[in-house]
């Protein structure tokens, strides 16, 4: 076979950074991380788990904003 | 009860019909690409509202307050997985858009058919995905009909309400296709956002005297702290179910989502809309608060998912109750439309067209006809009977959606994936999902679809490595289209 059929991976450091950021955000919403915020306390009047869910909303947006700057150029084809 | 809430709700239907018909203005729907993906013309703001409103179903206005009422904070898993879906849209969406733009794909199954050079695999994916998409459409139709039935004080029977809602959607979907979905969802998305916050703030002020949600949760902290942590008040949301439900939901690439991605005017427009999409999910918070308020205000409620509507009808001003009815109806319809449209489209384009060799124009005509057949012959009769096991069918459908993941792994990550490998993984995963949904439900509190993937993925890899890959020309063509800068 002329061409290796291995996994397609990011080809730049920026690409790897995007993947790393996204994975970090995803892990933040799952066990075991979510167990650390699973307490009956209120933060800014809201349950900690609810606040954490919206922290993930913000972190997801931030990860994509960073992604747009480092590996989203040239998308307006 | 006065007629005002019902009149406001019906008024919303008339406005939605007008907007849906107007969406066609200046465009011919004879072309398949126009009816299917709006001629790949949607900007980032329209896409933001289209995808946001499409993912906010009647669940947000009925199910989410219901979950808050019966379980508490476990309901926030929805916020988390919807945010992750935006990450998936950002990462995968532009690749899907480039493939569609380069090779003329208008559906998910047409991309699968092209990548694996198998009309059979494309048709199989289209048909079995339909189990989930149609079940979802039926659930939304039932929700919409329920609103009209309740707000009319029972004067409008559920069966008549089903036909009314489907009739309105049928008219503008046939006439304006994906353009109608884009424009009506933009309207519905804005309406829902305003209504949800209005209702949430009003209810908080009415029942606590404060405009801040904190007043609601302070009482829970003192008297019912089990509502503030997993596994929730009814003990049903363990860490493992929270985690696997989010993972399975995140990787279930439903066909309407692909159609939405392919409707973008550029990969950049899609990426910009995905970037800000999580912000739309602030819509869920006030409706969840309404559910929490219901725990104290309506302690004897028999159906948890009616908590927001019951609260509206018993204690809110009639105009606000009417707005909530319109918002809930908008949520149900904005989710139902894409699922109906994409099912008709994929049946015509990926099942009938490969067998008969229809032209694109004839396929567009067939898709519009099939839309009517699906609505009148499947969705309406099933919705009117309100089957008790529909949620079960939907769960199997979503579990199956996750089992198609190998097809996407081959498309986006692993060129070595073979057609036979995808078939083998998909079918083995589907059987496990079916067994763990119907016979032994979610063993060890792990989502059935996740169990399916645990068998599916090794089988897919093992079989792929022992069967021939797809022709190198196809793989090169896909890589070139998805990554033009890297390939040149």
Interface residues (C-beta under 8 A of the other chain):
Chain A: X1 X2 X3 X5 X6 X7 X8 X11 X18 X22 X25 X26 X29 X30 X31 X32 X34 X35 X38 X39 X40 X41 X42 X44 X45 X46 X47 X48 X49 X50 X52 X53 X54 X56 X57 X58 X60 X61 X63 X64 X65 X67 X68 X72 X74 X75 X76 X77
Chain B: X72 X73 X76 X77 X79 X80 X83 X84 X86 X87 X90 X91 X94 X98 X212 X213 X214 X215 X217 X218 X220 X221 X225 X226 X228 X229 X230 X239 X240 X242 X243 X246 X247 X250 X266 X267 X268 X269 X270 X271 X272 X274 X275 X276 X278 X279 X281 X282 X285 X288 X412 X413 X414 X415 X416 X469 X472 X475 X476 X479 X484 X485 X486
